[in-house]
Amino acid sequence: MRGLIRYVHGRAAALPFGYPPAVVLPGHACLVVVSAVAVVQRLAAEDADWTLVGGLLAILPVVYLLVGTPIPASGRPVGVAGCALLGTSILLVHPVPNDLAPLILVVMLAECAAVTSVRVSLTVAALAALVPTAAAAVGHLGYGLPFSLVAVALGWATGFIIRTQLRSFERERQVQAERAVQAADDERRRIAREVHDVVAHSLSITLLHLTGARRALQEDRDVDDAVEALTDAERLGRQAIADIRRTVGLLDSEPSKVRPEPGIDDIADLVSDVVRAGVPVTYRLDGDARSVSAATGLALYRIARESLANVVKHSPGTAALVRLVIDDGVALTVANALQGAVGAPEPGNGIAGMRQRAELLGGRLRAGPAGDEWVVRAEFSPEPNDLLPTPEEAR
């Protein structure tokens, strides 16, 4: 019995219309039951010569579903409609009281309208309406003609509603798939920016430390300074590897250990690393850093790190100023002296990534020459802390 159930479910699931077996099988079962009852009603009568033929024609599509070869998408609705129309017409030749034969048309129209276009289903509905109309004209319709026509219309409407729901579900599923692809692309771009920022900053500072160690050994013969520079380079290299592993680990489906993201308080340590690498950088903080949200603090840290990496890359040896002003809003400025002529910026992820970070939080970023300096300035709107109650108001 279980094997038969699995076989029937497999045949129903293989139909090319996208409906699950839970939708297909009840419709066919209803068609079989109605046809069987209509046949039984006529077998009790004396003039039931073609009754069995009409019932078999009505359920022929169900039989073919179970034992026949796969039915093309275009042929099955036509076969169901033709068999139901012909079978019902034969059954109505022998009218009986409380006749259920017209309900075969209702079930058939529901299935046909659910899997075909509106034009095809309306054509089949018009043909189905002719069957009770002709039967009523010759006096072979047990129910009144208006009731039968309303039942036919309700059958078509039921199938049309099912079809509309399926199309809406398919569109929603497609939209969800497109959103998933878009989210994956956005995540890849974000990880690419993270890796770019980590590698650009860490490698720039590490190379400065290595250069300092080489000069200490080659020119000054100072082993202690060389060891100190190599130690800082090793520390930054290990930190860069850990950051890259954490960032790339976001691509893994398994949960990873949670590590706090850097914030505004880490900018001072960032500047210290650059200073130890031999770049004269001055850091000034005006205002209360505690009033800055974690998201804005992370963006400020990333922008400062990328800006200092660009200083080391494009203007090595020049002094830089990092100034963070927290007042009505938040403004971060990284300025350094220009070296040589100023040309078009090189294409890359640096400035574009910084600008996108700022815009995602409602801020803005400007980067370009200002006099004899290259200035990167990020500005953010005031934090909405005034919407939160003070400790006195909370009490």
Rosetta blueprint (number, residue, H / E / L):
1 M L
2 R H
3 G H
4 L H
5 I H
6 R H
7 Y H
8 V H
9 H H
10 G H
11 R H
12 A H
13 A H
14 A L
15 L L
16 P L
17 F L
18 G L
19 Y L
20 P L
21 P H
22 A H
23 V H
24 V H
25 L H
26 P H
27 G H
28 H H
29 A H
30 C H
31 L H
32 V H
33 V H
34 V H
35 S H
36 A H
37 V H
38 A H
39 V H
40 V H
41 Q H
42 R H
43 L H
44 A L
45 A L
46 E L
47 D L
48 A L
49 D L
50 W L
51 T H
52 L H
53 V H
54 G H
55 G H
56 L H
57 L H
58 A H
59 I H
60 L H
61 P H
62 V H
63 V H
64 Y H
65 L H
66 L H
67 V H
68 G L
69 T L
70 P L
71 I L
72 P L
73 A L
74 S L
75 G L
76 R H
77 P H
78 V H
79 G H
80 V H
81 A H
82 G H
83 C H
84 A H
85 L H
86 L H
87 G H
88 T H
89 S H
90 I H
91 L H
92 L H
93 V L
94 H L
95 P L
96 V L
97 P L
98 N L
99 D L
100 L L
101 A L
102 P H
103 L H
104 I H
105 L H
106 V H
107 V H
108 M H
109 L H
110 A H
111 E H
112 C H
113 A H
114 A H
115 V H
116 T L
117 S L
118 V H
119 R H
120 V H
121 S H
122 L H
123 T H
124 V H
125 A H
126 A H
127 L H
128 A H
129 A H
130 L H
131 V H
132 P H
133 T H
134 A H
135 A H
136 A H
137 A H
138 V L
139 G L
140 H L
141 L L
142 G L
143 Y L
144 G L
145 L H
146 P H
147 F H
148 S H
149 L H
150 V H
151 A H
152 V H
153 A H
154 L H
155 G H
156 W H
157 A H
158 T H
159 G H
160 F H
161 I H
162 I H
163 R H
164 T H
165 Q H
166 L H
167 R H
168 S H
169 F H
170 E H
171 R H
172 E H
173 R H
174 Q H
175 V H
176 Q H
177 A H
178 E H
179 R H
180 A H
181 V H
182 Q H
183 A H
184 A H
185 D H
186 D H
187 E H
188 R H
189 R H
190 R H
191 I H
192 A H
193 R H
194 E H
195 V H
196 H H
197 D H
198 V H
199 V H
200 A H
201 H H
202 S H
203 L H
204 S H
205 I H
206 T H
207 L H
208 L H
209 H H
210 L H
211 T H
212 G H
213 A H
214 R H
215 R H
216 A H
217 L H
218 Q H
219 E H
220 D H
221 R L
222 D L
223 V H
224 D H
225 D H
226 A H
227 V H
228 E H
229 A H
230 L H
231 T H
232 D H
233 A H
234 E H
235 R H
236 L H
237 G H
238 R H
239 Q H
240 A H
241 I H
242 A H
243 D H
244 I H
245 R H
246 R H
247 T H
248 V H
249 G H
250 L H
251 L H
252 D L
253 S L
254 E L
255 P L
256 S L
257 K L
258 V L
259 R L
260 P L
261 E L
262 P L
263 G L
264 I H
265 D H
266 D H
267 I H
268 A H
269 D H
270 L H
271 V H
272 S H
273 D H
274 V H
275 V H
276 R H
277 A L
278 G L
279 V L
280 P L
281 V E
282 T E
283 Y E
284 R E
285 L E
286 D E
287 G L
288 D L
289 A H
290 R H
291 S H
292 V L
293 S L
294 A H
295 A H
296 T H
297 G H
298 L H
299 A H
300 L H
301 Y H
302 R H
303 I H
304 A H
305 R H
306 E H
307 S H
308 L H
309 A H
310 N H
311 V H
312 V H
313 K H
314 H H
315 S L
316 P L
317 G L
318 T L
319 A L
320 A E
321 L E
322 V E
323 R E
324 L E
325 V E
326 I E
327 D L
328 D L
329 G L
330 V E
331 A E
332 L E
333 T E
334 V E
335 A E
336 N E
337 A E
338 L L
339 Q L
340 G L
341 A L
342 V L
343 G L
344 A L
345 P L
346 E L
347 P L
348 G L
349 N L
350 G H
351 I H
352 A H
353 G H
354 M H
355 R H
356 Q H
357 R H
358 A H
359 E H
360 L H
361 L L
362 G L
363 G L
364 R E
365 L E
366 R E
367 A E
368 G E
369 P E
370 A E
371 G L
372 D L
373 E E
374 W E
375 V E
376 V E
377 R E
378 A E
379 E E
380 F E
381 S L
382 P L
383 E L
384 P H
385 N H
386 D H
387 L H
388 L L
389 P L
390 T L
391 P H
392 E H
393 E H
394 A H
395 R L
